[in-house]
Amino acid sequence: MAKTKTAPPRSAVKAEHTWDLTELFKSDKAWETGYRKLEKLIPGFERFRGQLGSSPEALLACCEYEDAFHRLEDRLGAYAYLKSSEDLGNSTYQGMLSRYIHLATRGEEAMSFIAPEIQAIPKKRMEELLEAPELAPYRFALEKLLRYRPHIRSEEVEQVLAMQGEVAGTAGRIFDQLVDADLKFGEVEDEKGRKVALTHASFRSLLESPERAVRKRAFLQYYAQFEAHENALAAALSSSVLQGIYQARVRNYPSALEAGLFSDRVPTSVYDNLIQTVRDHLDPLFHYLEVRRKALKLRDIRMYDTYVPIVRPKRFETSFEEATEMICEALQPLGSAYCRALHKGLTGRWVDRYENKGKASGAYSYGTFDGPPYILMNYRDDVIDSVFTLAHEAGHSMHSYYSSKHQPYQYHQYTIFVAEVASTFNEILLNRYLMDRADDKRMRAFLINKEIDEIRGTLVRQTMFAEFEKVMHAIAEAGQPLTVETLRREYRKLLEAYFGPKFKIDDCLTLEGLRIPHFYRAFYVYKYATGISAAIALSERVLQGGAAERDAYLGFLKAGGSKYPIDILRDAGVDMEQPGPIVTAMRRLEALVGELEALL
């Protein structure tokens, strides 16, 4: 019998296949020196207390000192986190990470007076300070901070709110413990007769089984556990919603939704426009579900039929080096400078490429102002998704690369609202490149189906989630209880609207709204939907346009956090306050579904 392939220990991994962290710190010893230096900076914040409104020079000195602290802090945190990711069982680096977190917390405590003190400066005096040329580099950052003035309460109230911090997250912790620790799903027999432990991770793979009986069994068995705990889950979700409403009211926001959108200065019209535009363009999704039903030769289609591949390509084999060349070729529309920088990073030491024993799973990009935008991968030559994951994380990394190169420290960090745009953009260009070069109809159909499912899962599904959040909060703000019956009824309405009249809804599917972790971080999921819409619209502009459209997109990457995200995207050529980008994305879905049907 063939031996089971196991991951090598970290010590056996070739250096050229790992990231080079010496650009952050030359060694662990150098990190310790940096740690002690940061520790010594903490008492220095005290000299600024009570002085921030005295002169432009005093306020500038505080801003610069805070930035210097955070720049060193960022490097320390990145090094500790990346080293700990190399082997989660390495106690040295786990300890280093814990020490960093403790020191960073001490730093936050030491500088906690800065924002309230700036916000307390009388309006007229603050206007005078902002006019000073010395503060020009920090004007936007200060104006963003001052926007919160109407929502800051008295010192006593703020102290009470701060004391509630840990309690405020109780509902989410109860959910995590219940769903991740207490729910037991048992085992399911797969299509080969093997017993498979049903877990959150295996649930998705079982839904991809070619045998419908396996999919159905896994689906019903999984949801049976949620049904058995539906009252506890509903109580936890209701508590989380009520906590958000309470926080919004205490801070004088008109609604929880407006509180959730405030930091990015996103008007509620963007949220409402997303929901309405997607609802107005759902026919392509209904068409796709019917195409999927026919391709799978089903009498009806249900949720557990929506993940199984309807086209399986021939065996895929692409080395990391080949994937790098493929991605850089696919991204040629962004120009030679972009591709040279990316190629140098991917073939150099930005990427920790392959799995090793104890290494963190999945993939991520981690960029800092003073270091390369590193990428953690667990690349597999025989999995096409590895190529797409590399392109995705490369998008994040190049966003970090450009923003750090073209913005000062205080504006290099982009917001979550735009974070997924660059990564999704890269995946779109890679998929178009592969579709154009597909050597048979089967492979092209597979790639088309992949993009359809990406739009369906990220744009349509996340918009449905966003509408559920809005509905939940509206019911609670009207003083009505969020009971199990209410939550299931409202979720069923959305399932019926977003999946169409021919889609069969199993009653247990109405519990889906009780199992989504993101609902404990309210008004976040809509950003996935707006992000993919912006990425599709921008990719159309770049592919169909010329140098101006390309440069506008590169300008988006360079902008970092120097403006509000809506303004940065508008400069790039997409206005998220209008339905246009979402319409473009839904029309792309329509075209893909039409071509897929023809190929099948």
BADREN-590138 format. One record per residue (C-alpha): y, z, x. Coordinates in nm, 2 decimals. Layout:
N
Y:Z:X
Y:Z:X
...
This chain:
600
Y:Z:X
0.00:0.00:0.00
0.35:-0.08:0.12
0.55:0.22:0.23
0.85:0.33:0.01
1.17:0.23:0.18
1.38:0.54:0.25
1.74:0.57:0.35
1.79:0.64:0.72
1.96:0.96:0.85
2.33:0.93:0.93
2.26:0.95:1.30
2.05:0.63:1.28
2.33:0.41:1.13
2.49:0.16:1.36
2.85:0.24:1.44
2.97:-0.10:1.35
2.84:-0.05:1.00
3.05:0.27:0.95
3.41:0.33:0.90
3.63:0.43:1.20
3.81:0.74:1.11
3.98:0.78:1.45
4.29:0.62:1.31
4.33:0.94:1.10
4.22:1.19:1.38
4.06:1.11:1.71
3.80:1.39:1.67
3.72:1.70:1.47
3.91:1.90:1.73
4.22:1.69:1.67
4.18:1.76:1.30
4.17:2.13:1.37
4.50:2.09:1.56
4.65:1.91:1.26
4.52:2.18:1.03
4.70:2.45:1.23
5.02:2.25:1.24
5.02:2.21:0.86
4.95:2.58:0.82
5.26:2.65:1.02
5.47:2.43:0.81
5.41:2.63:0.49
5.65:2.91:0.55
5.92:2.66:0.63
5.97:2.57:0.26
6.13:2.91:0.19
6.45:2.82:0.38
6.53:2.57:0.11
6.50:2.81:-0.18
6.84:2.84:-0.36
7.00:2.57:-0.15
6.90:2.25:-0.32
7.22:2.20:-0.52
7.45:2.31:-0.24
7.49:1.96:-0.07
7.33:1.62:-0.04
7.22:1.71:0.31
7.03:2.02:0.19
6.85:1.83:-0.08
6.77:1.55:0.16
6.64:1.79:0.42
6.40:1.94:0.16
6.28:1.60:0.04
6.21:1.49:0.40
6.03:1.82:0.49
5.82:1.79:0.18
5.72:1.43:0.27
5.64:1.53:0.62
5.41:1.81:0.49
5.24:1.57:0.25
5.19:1.30:0.50
5.00:1.53:0.73
4.82:1.69:0.44
4.71:1.34:0.32
4.56:1.26:0.66
4.38:1.59:0.68
4.24:1.55:0.33
4.13:1.20:0.38
3.94:1.28:0.70
3.77:1.58:0.55
3.68:1.40:0.23
3.55:1.09:0.41
3.35:1.28:0.66
3.19:1.49:0.39
3.10:1.18:0.19
2.90:1.05:0.49
2.64:1.33:0.44
2.69:1.57:0.15
2.44:1.80:0.31
2.65:1.84:0.63
2.78:2.20:0.60
3.04:2.14:0.88
3.23:1.88:0.68
3.18:2.04:0.34
3.34:2.35:0.50
3.62:2.15:0.64
3.69:2.00:0.30
3.69:2.34:0.14
3.93:2.47:0.40
4.16:2.17:0.34
4.17:2.23:-0.04
4.25:2.60:0.02
4.54:2.51:0.25
4.67:2.24:0.02
4.68:2.50:-0.26
4.87:2.74:-0.05
5.12:2.46:0.02
5.16:2.38:-0.35
5.23:2.74:-0.42
5.49:2.75:-0.14
5.68:2.45:-0.27
5.64:2.52:-0.64
6.00:2.63:-0.67
6.14:2.29:-0.57
6.10:2.09:-0.89
6.23:2.36:-1.12
6.52:2.43:-0.89
6.62:2.06:-0.89
6.58:2.04:-1.26
6.80:2.34:-1.30
7.10:2.19:-1.11
7.38:2.13:-1.37
7.39:1.78:-1.49
7.74:1.70:-1.36
7.66:1.84:-1.02
7.33:1.65:-1.01
7.51:1.32:-1.08
7.75:1.39:-0.79
7.45:1.45:-0.56
7.27:1.13:-0.67
7.58:0.93:-0.58
7.57:1.05:-0.22
7.45:0.77:0.01
7.23:1.01:0.20
7.01:1.05:-0.11
6.98:0.68:-0.19
6.62:0.66:-0.05
6.51:0.94:-0.29
6.72:0.85:-0.59
6.44:0.70:-0.80
6.21:0.99:-0.72
6.47:1.24:-0.82
6.55:1.05:-1.14
6.18:1.06:-1.23
6.18:1.43:-1.18
6.49:1.48:-1.39
6.34:1.30:-1.68
6.14:1.61:-1.75
6.44:1.83:-1.80
6.42:1.82:-2.18
6.06:1.94:-2.16
6.11:2.23:-1.92
6.12:2.57:-2.08
6.27:2.90:-1.96
6.14:3.06:-1.65
5.95:3.32:-1.86
5.79:3.05:-2.09
5.70:2.84:-1.79
5.53:3.14:-1.63
5.32:3.20:-1.94
5.22:2.84:-1.96
5.12:2.84:-1.60
4.90:3.15:-1.67
4.72:2.95:-1.93
4.63:2.67:-1.69
4.26:2.77:-1.64
4.21:2.85:-2.01
4.36:2.51:-2.11
4.06:2.33:-1.96
3.79:2.55:-2.13
3.70:2.29:-2.39
3.63:2.03:-2.12
3.42:2.27:-1.92
3.21:2.36:-2.22
3.15:1.99:-2.29
3.05:1.93:-1.93
2.81:2.23:-1.92
2.66:2.14:-2.26
2.61:1.77:-2.19
2.53:1.77:-1.82
2.33:2.09:-1.80
2.19:2.20:-2.13
2.10:1.88:-2.31
1.74:1.78:-2.23
1.64:1.43:-2.32
1.27:1.43:-2.23
1.08:1.12:-2.11
1.06:0.76:-2.23
0.78:0.51:-2.17
0.92:0.19:-2.02
0.80:-0.17:-2.07
0.54:-0.12:-1.79
0.40:0.19:-1.95
0.56:0.43:-1.70
0.70:0.76:-1.80
1.07:0.76:-1.71
1.29:1.08:-1.73
1.57:1.00:-1.98
1.90:1.11:-1.83
2.26:0.99:-1.85
2.19:0.77:-1.55
1.86:0.62:-1.67
1.99:0.57:-2.03
2.18:0.26:-1.93
1.90:0.11:-1.73
1.66:0.17:-2.02
1.90:-0.01:-2.26
1.86:-0.31:-2.03
1.49:-0.33:-2.08
1.36:-0.66:-2.21
1.14:-0.47:-2.46
1.34:-0.39:-2.77
1.10:-0.10:-2.86
1.19:0.06:-2.53
1.56:0.02:-2.59
1.53:0.16:-2.94
1.32:0.46:-2.83
1.56:0.55:-2.55
1.86:0.51:-2.78
1.73:0.72:-3.07
1.59:0.99:-2.84
1.91:1.01:-2.64
2.13:1.05:-2.95
1.89:1.30:-3.11
2.01:1.56:-2.86
2.38:1.49:-2.95
2.29:1.52:-3.32
2.12:1.86:-3.25
2.44:1.99:-3.10
2.70:1.80:-3.30
2.88:2.11:-3.43
2.93:2.26:-3.08
3.04:1.92:-2.95
3.28:1.87:-3.24
3.43:2.22:-3.19
3.48:2.15:-2.82
3.65:1.81:-2.89
3.87:1.96:-3.16
3.97:2.24:-2.93
4.07:1.99:-2.66
4.28:1.79:-2.91
4.45:2.10:-3.04
4.53:2.22:-2.69
4.70:1.89:-2.62
4.90:1.91:-2.94
5.00:2.27:-2.85
5.12:2.17:-2.50
5.32:1.87:-2.64
5.49:2.09:-2.90
5.57:2.37:-2.65
5.74:2.12:-2.43
5.93:1.95:-2.71
5.75:1.61:-2.72
5.76:1.44:-3.06
5.38:1.40:-3.04
5.08:1.44:-2.81
5.07:1.06:-2.77
5.43:1.05:-2.64
5.35:1.34:-2.41
5.06:1.15:-2.27
5.26:0.84:-2.20
5.57:1.01:-2.07
5.50:1.03:-1.70
5.47:0.65:-1.67
5.76:0.59:-1.91
5.53:0.38:-2.13
5.67:0.34:-2.49
5.43:0.41:-2.77
5.48:0.05:-2.88
5.26:-0.06:-2.58
4.98:0.16:-2.71
5.02:0.04:-3.07
5.06:-0.33:-2.95
4.73:-0.30:-2.76
4.54:-0.18:-3.06
4.69:-0.43:-3.31
4.66:-0.73:-3.08
4.29:-0.66:-3.00
4.22:-0.60:-3.37
4.39:-0.94:-3.46
4.17:-1.13:-3.21
3.82:-0.98:-3.26
3.65:-1.30:-3.39
3.54:-1.41:-3.04
3.36:-1.08:-3.01
3.19:-1.12:-3.34
3.09:-1.47:-3.23
2.95:-1.34:-2.90
2.74:-1.08:-3.08
2.59:-1.35:-3.29
2.52:-1.57:-2.98
2.35:-1.27:-2.82
2.14:-1.20:-3.13
2.01:-1.56:-3.13
1.95:-1.57:-2.76
1.74:-1.25:-2.78
1.57:-1.39:-3.09
1.65:-1.08:-3.30
1.67:-1.05:-3.68
1.97:-0.82:-3.64
2.17:-0.68:-3.36
2.24:-0.32:-3.29
2.41:-0.12:-3.01
2.09:-0.09:-2.81
2.08:-0.47:-2.79
2.42:-0.51:-2.63
2.33:-0.43:-2.27
2.01:-0.61:-2.20
2.08:-0.93:-2.00
2.04:-1.24:-2.21
2.03:-1.46:-1.89
1.85:-1.35:-1.58
1.94:-1.55:-1.26
1.70:-1.63:-0.98
1.66:-1.38:-0.70
1.99:-1.31:-0.53
2.02:-1.24:-0.15
2.35:-1.20:0.02
2.42:-1.00:0.34
2.73:-0.79:0.38
2.87:-1.04:0.62
2.81:-1.33:0.38
2.96:-1.13:0.10
3.28:-1.08:0.31
3.31:-1.45:0.37
3.25:-1.53:0.01
3.51:-1.28:-0.11
3.77:-1.40:0.13
3.71:-1.76:0.03
3.74:-1.67:-0.34
4.07:-1.50:-0.27
4.23:-1.80:-0.09
4.47:-1.85:-0.38
4.65:-1.53:-0.26
4.73:-1.70:0.07
4.62:-1.69:0.43
4.80:-1.37:0.52
4.62:-1.17:0.25
4.28:-1.31:0.34
4.33:-1.26:0.72
4.42:-0.89:0.66
4.13:-0.84:0.43
3.88:-1.02:0.65
3.99:-0.81:0.95
3.94:-0.49:0.75
3.60:-0.58:0.61
3.46:-0.71:0.93
3.62:-0.43:1.13
3.58:-0.07:1.05
3.74:-0.01:0.70
3.40:0.00:0.53
3.11:0.24:0.55
2.86:-0.02:0.44
2.51:0.10:0.37
2.33:0.39:0.21
2.21:0.67:0.44
2.04:1.00:0.37
2.28:1.24:0.20
2.56:0.99:0.16
2.78:1.00:-0.15
2.66:0.76:-0.42
2.86:0.47:-0.57
3.17:0.32:-0.42
3.54:0.40:-0.38
3.86:0.30:-0.19
4.06:0.57:-0.02
4.39:0.47:0.12
4.66:0.68:0.29
5.00:0.60:0.42
4.91:0.66:0.78
4.56:0.53:0.79
4.35:0.22:0.69
4.25:0.19:0.32
3.89:0.29:0.37
3.60:0.18:0.15
3.28:0.36:0.08
2.99:0.13:-0.02
2.62:0.16:-0.07
2.58:-0.22:-0.03
2.25:-0.39:-0.11
2.17:-0.74:-0.01
1.96:-0.81:-0.32
2.20:-0.69:-0.59
2.48:-0.93:-0.70
2.68:-0.63:-0.83
2.72:-0.51:-0.47
2.93:-0.82:-0.40
3.15:-0.76:-0.70
3.18:-0.39:-0.62
3.30:-0.48:-0.27
3.55:-0.73:-0.41
3.67:-0.46:-0.66
3.72:-0.19:-0.39
3.88:-0.45:-0.16
4.13:-0.50:-0.44
4.22:-0.13:-0.44
4.24:-0.13:-0.06
4.46:-0.43:-0.03
4.69:-0.28:-0.30
4.71:0.04:-0.08
4.75:-0.18:0.24
5.05:-0.37:0.10
5.22:-0.08:-0.07
5.20:0.14:0.24
5.32:-0.15:0.46
5.62:-0.23:0.24
5.73:0.10:0.09
5.85:0.43:0.24
5.62:0.72:0.20
5.78:0.85:-0.11
5.71:0.53:-0.30
5.38:0.41:-0.15
5.15:0.56:-0.41
5.09:0.34:-0.72
5.01:0.49:-1.06
4.69:0.49:-1.25
4.84:0.26:-1.50
4.83:-0.03:-1.25
4.55:0.10:-1.03
4.28:-0.12:-1.19
4.48:-0.44:-1.20
4.44:-0.54:-0.84
4.07:-0.45:-0.83
3.99:-0.63:-1.15
4.20:-0.93:-1.04
3.97:-0.97:-0.73
3.66:-0.96:-0.94
3.80:-1.23:-1.17
3.88:-1.46:-0.88
3.53:-1.40:-0.73
3.36:-1.48:-1.06
3.56:-1.80:-1.10
3.47:-1.90:-0.75
3.10:-1.83:-0.80
3.10:-2.01:-1.14
3.25:-2.32:-0.99
2.98:-2.33:-0.73
2.68:-2.23:-0.94
2.39:-2.46:-0.85
2.23:-2.44:-1.20
2.31:-2.38:-1.56
2.12:-2.05:-1.56
2.34:-1.90:-1.28
2.66:-2.02:-1.44
2.55:-1.88:-1.78
2.47:-1.54:-1.61
2.82:-1.53:-1.45
2.99:-1.62:-1.78
2.79:-1.35:-1.96
2.89:-1.10:-1.69
3.26:-1.17:-1.74
3.22:-1.16:-2.12
3.06:-0.82:-2.10
3.34:-0.70:-1.87
3.60:-0.80:-2.12
3.40:-0.65:-2.40
3.34:-0.33:-2.23
3.68:-0.27:-2.07
3.93:-0.43:-2.31
3.77:-0.41:-2.65
3.56:-0.10:-2.61
3.83:0.10:-2.44
4.08:-0.01:-2.70
3.85:0.12:-2.97
3.84:0.45:-2.78
4.22:0.45:-2.76
4.24:0.41:-3.13
4.00:0.69:-3.19
4.21:0.92:-2.98
4.52:0.82:-3.18
4.34:0.88:-3.51
4.21:1.22:-3.40
4.55:1.35:-3.29
4.72:1.22:-3.60
4.47:1.40:-3.82
4.51:1.73:-3.62
4.89:1.70:-3.61
4.89:1.66:-3.99
4.72:2.00:-4.01
4.38:1.87:-4.11
4.06:2.00:-3.94
3.85:1.78:-3.71
3.51:1.86:-3.85
3.19:1.69:-3.76
3.21:1.49:-4.09
3.56:1.38:-4.02
3.49:1.27:-3.67
3.18:1.08:-3.76
3.35:0.92:-4.06
3.65:0.80:-3.86
3.43:0.67:-3.58
3.22:0.47:-3.82
3.53:0.30:-3.95
3.62:0.19:-3.60
3.26:0.07:-3.53
3.27:-0.14:-3.84
3.61:-0.28:-3.75
3.54:-0.36:-3.38
3.18:-0.49:-3.42
3.21:-0.69:-3.74
3.02:-0.72:-4.06
2.69:-0.85:-3.92
2.65:-0.57:-3.67
2.40:-0.30:-3.77
2.52:0.05:-3.71
2.26:0.32:-3.66
2.39:0.64:-3.82
2.35:0.83:-3.49
2.59:0.59:-3.32
2.88:0.77:-3.51
2.82:1.05:-3.26
2.93:0.84:-2.97
3.28:0.97:-3.01
3.15:1.32:-2.93
2.99:1.22:-2.60
3.28:1.04:-2.41
3.41:1.26:-2.13
3.74:1.08:-2.11
3.84:1.21:-2.45
3.90:1.54:-2.28
4.18:1.37:-2.08
4.37:1.24:-2.37
4.55:0.90:-2.37
4.39:0.78:-2.05
4.14:0.52:-2.16
4.40:0.28:-2.28
4.49:0.21:-1.92
4.16:0.04:-1.86
4.24:-0.20:-2.15
4.59:-0.27:-2.04
4.47:-0.30:-1.68
4.22:-0.57:-1.74
4.46:-0.76:-1.97
4.72:-0.76:-1.70
4.46:-0.87:-1.44
4.34:-1.16:-1.65
4.70:-1.28:-1.73
4.80:-1.25:-1.37
4.49:-1.44:-1.25
4.57:-1.72:-1.49
4.92:-1.74:-1.35
4.81:-1.74:-0.99
4.53:-1.99:-1.04
4.74:-2.23:-1.25
5.07:-2.18:-1.07
5.20:-2.22:-0.72
5.37:-2.03:-0.44
5.61:-1.85:-0.68
5.33:-1.71:-0.90
5.13:-1.61:-0.59
5.44:-1.44:-0.43
5.51:-1.26:-0.76
5.16:-1.11:-0.76
5.19:-1.01:-0.39
5.52:-0.85:-0.49
5.33:-0.64:-0.74
5.09:-0.52:-0.46
5.39:-0.44:-0.23
5.58:-0.25:-0.50
5.37:0.07:-0.48
5.54:0.33:-0.70
5.90:0.21:-0.64
5.95:0.14:-1.01
5.79:0.24:-1.33
5.46:0.05:-1.38
5.58:-0.15:-1.68
5.87:-0.28:-1.48
5.65:-0.36:-1.18
5.41:-0.57:-1.39
5.70:-0.74:-1.56
5.83:-0.85:-1.22
5.49:-0.99:-1.14
5.50:-1.20:-1.46
5.33:-1.00:-1.73
5.51:-0.80:-2.00
5.29:-0.53:-2.14
5.54:-0.45:-2.41
5.45:-0.79:-2.56
5.12:-0.91:-2.70
5.10:-1.20:-2.46
4.88:-1.06:-2.19
4.63:-0.92:-2.44
4.62:-1.25:-2.63
4.56:-1.43:-2.30
4.26:-1.20:-2.23
4.11:-1.24:-2.58
4.15:-1.62:-2.56
3.97:-1.61:-2.22
3.69:-1.42:-2.41
3.69:-1.69:-2.67
3.66:-1.97:-2.42
3.38:-1.80:-2.23
3.18:-1.73:-2.55
3.21:-2.10:-2.64
3.08:-2.22:-2.31
2.80:-1.96:-2.30
2.68:-2.08:-2.64
2.68:-2.44:-2.52
2.48:-2.35:-2.21
2.22:-2.15:-2.40
